[in-house]
Amino acid sequence: MSEITTDVVSHLANLARIALTPEEIEKLTGELGAIVDSVAKVSEVATPDVPATSHPIPLVNIFREDVPGETLTTEQALAGAPEHDGSRFKVSAILGEEQ
């Protein structure tokens, strides 16, 4: 059983400068007690022979070879652009700057 009492909750609330009503203290006593009991149960089975894990299924990154492929020519890249100067994209000012 947990060691969380209403006195402990009141003391912690005082340290954290949180004003709690007697009803809130009573409710939090039960909730914090359940949390402490749950952590104690997990601690019972967390033995040195059980490896720590953050995910139940091992995660593995899948990488592909970084091989250069065909690229677009300048003309192909600019073909669908609304505005360009022949070698670069043209973008109008968006922050109210004078052009």
C-alpha positions in Angstrom: 0.0 0.0 0.0 1.2 3.5 -0.7 2.5 6.0 1.9 0.5 8.9 0.4 -1.7 10.5 3.1 -3.7 13.7 3.2 -0.9 15.3 5.3 1.7 14.4 2.6 -0.5 15.9 -0.2 -1.1 19.0 1.9 2.6 19.4 2.5 3.4 18.9 -1.2 0.7 21.4 -2.2 2.2 23.9 0.2 5.7 23.4 -1.2 4.4 23.9 -4.7 2.4 26.9 -3.6 -0.9 25.3 -4.8 -4.0 26.1 -2.9 -6.2 23.0 -2.6 -9.5 22.5 -1.0 -10.1 19.6 1.4 -12.0 17.8 -1.3 -9.2 18.2 -3.8 -6.7 17.0 -1.2 -8.8 13.9 -0.6 -9.2 13.2 -4.3 -5.5 13.7 -5.0 -4.5 11.5 -2.1 -6.3 8.6 -3.7 -5.0 9.4 -7.2 -1.4 9.8 -6.1 -1.7 6.6 -4.0 -2.8 4.7 -7.1 0.1 6.1 -9.1 2.7 5.2 -6.4 1.2 1.7 -6.2 1.4 1.3 -10.0 5.0 2.4 -10.1 5.8 -0.1 -7.3 4.3 -3.0 -9.3 6.4 -2.1 -12.3 9.5 -1.8 -10.2 8.9 -5.4 -9.0 9.2 -6.8 -12.5 11.9 -4.4 -13.6 14.9 -6.7 -12.8 18.4 -6.4 -14.1 17.8 -9.2 -16.6 14.9 -7.3 -18.2 16.3 -4.8 -20.7 15.0 -1.3 -20.6 12.9 -0.3 -23.6 11.0 2.7 -24.8 9.0 0.8 -27.5 7.6 -2.7 -27.4 8.7 -3.4 -31.0 12.3 -2.8 -32.0 12.5 0.2 -34.4 15.0 0.1 -37.3 15.8 2.8 -39.8 15.7 1.6 -43.4 18.2 3.4 -45.6 18.6 3.2 -49.3 21.8 3.8 -51.2 22.4 7.5 -51.9 22.9 7.2 -55.6 22.7 10.3 -57.9 20.1 9.9 -60.6 18.9 11.9 -63.5 18.2 15.6 -62.8 16.2 18.2 -64.6 17.8 20.6 -66.9 17.4 24.3 -66.1 14.8 24.6 -68.9 12.8 21.6 -67.6 12.8 23.0 -64.1 11.7 26.5 -65.2 9.1 25.2 -67.7 6.3 25.2 -65.1 7.3 28.3 -63.2 4.9 31.3 -63.3 7.9 33.7 -63.6 11.6 33.2 -64.3 14.5 35.1 -65.8 15.8 32.3 -68.0 18.1 30.8 -65.4 16.3 31.4 -62.0 12.8 31.4 -60.5 11.4 34.9 -59.9 9.4 35.4 -56.7 7.6 38.6 -56.0 8.1 40.3 -52.6 5.7 39.0 -50.0 6.4 41.4 -47.1 5.2 44.6 -48.7 8.7 45.5 -50.0 9.0 47.8 -53.0 10.0 46.0 -56.2 
